[in-house]
Amino acid sequence: MVIALILSGGTGKRMGTDIPKQYIKVNGRPVISWCMECLATHPKIDAIQIVAEEMWRDTISECIKCMGETSDCEEFTDKFKGFSAPGENRQLSIFNGLKDIRSYAEDSDYVLVHDAARPLLSAQMVTDCINAVTGHDGVIPVLPMKDTVYLSENGKTITSLLNRSQIYAGQAPELFVLGKYYEANTRLMPDEIMKINGSTEPAIMAGMDMAMIPGDERNYKITTKADLEKFVRGIERTNKQL
């Protein structure tokens, strides 16, 4: 079984908006609804768990209701298993989701972690992650570095030049063997987990075998207003072509 864990607990402070970016409406629907639709309609996703604050759960539930009324997404109501509480940081939100997922899943199952603020998730990317996990403990999509990369130990001057051919930028979704990933996060409790920035970090620290697959530059995360404007323009172009 593959369970999708959607992270929607962020506050979006860097956007400077009144509401978190994942709930901003674009073309009449909240940003989160795009990845929800992708995961709900994907034949290899068996269940969906969503991390979200109490005050936004009605918004998500309304999305689920609307999707359930369409022929393409009518199975969403069956796949959706429930909400999890956000944690003090992103990784604690993941940990909360993992604990809830383990109440209905086996440790040998897989969890696919994705950000609600990455609306342009493709079905192909989900498929690629699932297909690549055979023989590994997890999968992470990555992008190669295009620019020259430098190391600075003091943040003011260049310490050394890094080999960009050996450096990659991680993306989401990230796929993990549920039990191994849960244990990897448990080892970091309660303090070390607060230092984690990326979902795959606990897996690497625990020695899990993580396979890399090519990422998708279109699957960017909406972090700034410029990112949101880029997404809006893309949706508008798509609508004009339809």
DAVENHU-V80230 format. One line per field, one symbol per residue. ss: DSSP state (@ for helix, = for strand, . for the rest). phi: phi as a letter, one per 30 degrees, with the letter a starting at -180 (. if undefined). Layout:
# DAVENHU-V80230
ss: ???
phi: ???
This chain:
# DAVENHU-V80230
ss: .=======....@@@.....@@@.==..==.@@@@@@@@@@.....======.@@@@@@@@@@@@@@@.......@@@@=====.....@@@@@@@@@@@@........======.......@@@@@@@@@@.....=======....===........===.@@@.==========@@@@@@@@@.....@@@@.....@@@@@....=====..........@@@@@@@@@@@@@@@@@.
phi: .ccdcccbcdcidddicdbeedcddbhibdeedddddeddcddcccabcbdadedcdddddddddddddcddbddeddddclcbddcdbddddddddddddddbbcdddccccbcddcdcdcdddddddddddeibcabbdbcddccdcbcbdcibbddaccdddccbcdbbdccbdedddddddedcdccdddcdcbededddddiddcdcbddbddddcdccdddddddddddddddddd
